[in-house]
Amino acid sequence: MSPRGRPRAFDREHALTQAMFVFWERGYEGTSLADLTGAMGINPPSLYAAFGGKEALFREAVERYGETYGSHTPRALREESTARAAIEAMLRDNARSYVDPAHPSGCMVVLAATNCSPANGGVCAHLRAQREEVRDLVRARLRRGVKEGDLAESVDIEALGAYYATILFGLSMQARDGVDLAGLTAIIDAAMLCWPGTDRENVAGAASEVDTAPVASS
């Protein structure tokens, strides 16, 4: 204790990062206050004074995750030159992160939602909003792809966006179940086979089918 009974100062940023790892590994409901204070190196009064409580700390931890280990998705969707390259980079970059032994496996936002009961409705809603934000980013990139000619105008953006977001979330679950990078890569390879063509490619493909169709004998 410091003079006059005050708790010793601590590194708030380091403590937040440690809390993030605990929540990532155990989920919101699977994490106790003792788990948090032990990992953060502080006592309960210090936790409440610095972060406001377990739920407020969790929300900050989710934000920290998005700024660090969860930043692959917005980066890929923003920086890759075509819609297909963006979606594929999103999946492959996240897959590599999901199995990195330097931190808990999978995605914190996805995994924390698997054991979130109605009793913690605020947490459930927050995680749901985070996942919907990912879906929105994917759909926005697909719409940009249509505008730039990467995708046919006939593509169902809602369905395609939901499909690739579902693949992304599923990779997280697979990684937590112990699937290695080779296994995740095989899933991504299969998912990318479902990528629709551009209007030009679709017309060319249809013409090719006509050219190669067998001619019925008279």
N, C-alpha and C positions, 0 to 999 in steps of 0.2 A: 504494500500500500504506500502511496505517496503521503506527504505531510497532510495533517488534518483529516486523514481517513479517506482521501480520494483514491479511486482506482488508478493504477498506473496507465499511462497513455499507451496506445497500441497503434499499429499500422492499419488503418481502416481499409485501404485498398487490398492489402494482403489478406486481411480477414475476410473480405468479401469474396475474393478469389477462392479461398479455402471453403467457404460456405457453398459456393457454386459447385465445386467438385463433390461435396457431400450430397447436395440435392440431385446432382447429375447421376450419381451412383445409386442413390436410394429412393429417389422420388420425393415428392412433398410430404405425403402422409407417412412414408417409411422413415423419415428423418425426425429424430427427437431433438429437443432443446439441448440435451446432454451431448448428442452427436455434434451439434453445431458448435457449442462452446468449447468442446474438446478440440475440434479441428481448428477453430479460430484462435484458440489460446486466450479466451476471455471468459468472464463470468456472466451469468444471466443479466444482472443489472446493467453491465456494460453493453451487452447486446441490445437490450431494449433502449438504452439511452442513445446508442449510435444508429440503430436501424429501425426502431419502433416496434419490433416484434417479429415473429417467425414469418408471417405472410408478407410483410413489407420487405423483409430481408430476401425472401424468395423472389419477389418481383424484381428487386435490384440484381439478384443473381442471374435471373433470366435475361435481363438487359445486358449484363456483363457478358454472358454467353453469346448473345447476338452480336456483340461488338468484337468478339474474339473468335472462338471456335465455330460459331454459327454464322460467320460472315461469308462463307463460300458461295451460298446461293445468290445473294444480291450482287456479289462481284462477278460471277459467271454471267448472270443475266444482263448485267450492265456492260461488260467489257467485250464479250465475244461478238464477232462480226455478223453471224447469221443466227437465226432462231434455233436451227438444229444444233449448231456448235454450242450455243448457250445452254440448251437443255442438257446436252450430253456432258458438257463440262460441269454443270451443276451436279449431275448424278455422280460422275467419276470423282470429282474433288471431294464431295461429301463422303463417298464410300471410303476413300483413303483416310479421311479424318475419323470416320466411325470405327475403324479397326486399329487406330494408332494406339500402341500400348502406353504412351506417355500420359494418357488421361482415360477416364471412363469411356466405355464403348457406346456407340449409338449417338442419338441426338437427345440432348437434355429436354427440349420442349416436347418431343414426341413421347419419350419414356416417362416423364413426370406425369403425363396424362393417363397412363395405363392403370394407375392405382389412386385415382382422384375421385372420391365419393361425393355425393350431393351435399354432404355436411360441409364441404369446402367449396361451395358454389362459386365464390369469388375467384378462387385459384383456377377452378375448371374453366370459367369464362375467360380468364386471362390467357390461359394456354390455348383455348380454342381460337381466340382472336389472333394469337401469334401464328397459329397454323393457317388461318384464313389469310393472313397477310402474305404468307408464302404462296398460297394459291393465287392471290391477286397479282403478285409479282410475275408468276409464271404466265398467267393469262395476258398480262400487259405485254410481256415479251413476245408471246405468240401473235397478238394483235399487231405489234410492230413488224413481225415477220410477214404477215399478210400485206401490210402497207408497203414493205420493201421488196415484195415479190418472192420471199423465201417460202411462203406457204400459199396454197390455193385459197381463193376467196370463199370457196365452198366448205372449208374446214370448220368443224364445230369447235370453236375456241373453248367453250365451257367444258365440253367433254374431254378434249385433248389436254387442257390444263389440269383438270381433275385427275386424269389418268397419270400424267407424269408427276404430279404432286403426291399421288398415292404411291407410286413407285418409290419416290424419295423417302416418304415416311416408312414404307415397308422395309427399305434397306436398313433403316435404323433398328427395327425390330430384329431383322435377320442378324445384324452385327451383334446385338446383345445376346442372341441365342448361340453365338459362337461361330457363325459363318465367317470364313476368312475372306481376304480381298479377292482371291480368285473366284470364289463363289458369288460375291457381290458383283464382280465384273461380268460374269456369265448372265446374271439377271439383267444388268444394264444392256448388254449386247442384245438380248432378246427383246427388251423394251424398245430399243432404237430401231428394230426391224419394223415396228409399227408406225414409224414416222411417215406421214403423208407427203406426197410429192407436191411440186408447184403446179400451177395451171399448165405451164409449158410441158413439164414432164408428164403430166397426166394425159395431155393430148398426144404426145409422142408415143406413150405407152399404148394408148388405145389404137393408134394407127398401126403400130407394130403388131398388135394382136390381129388386126384385120389382114395385114400382109401375110402373116404366117398361118392364118386359119386354113384348114384343109378345104379343097374345092370339091364339092359334091359331084359325083359322077352322074351323067345323064342317063 
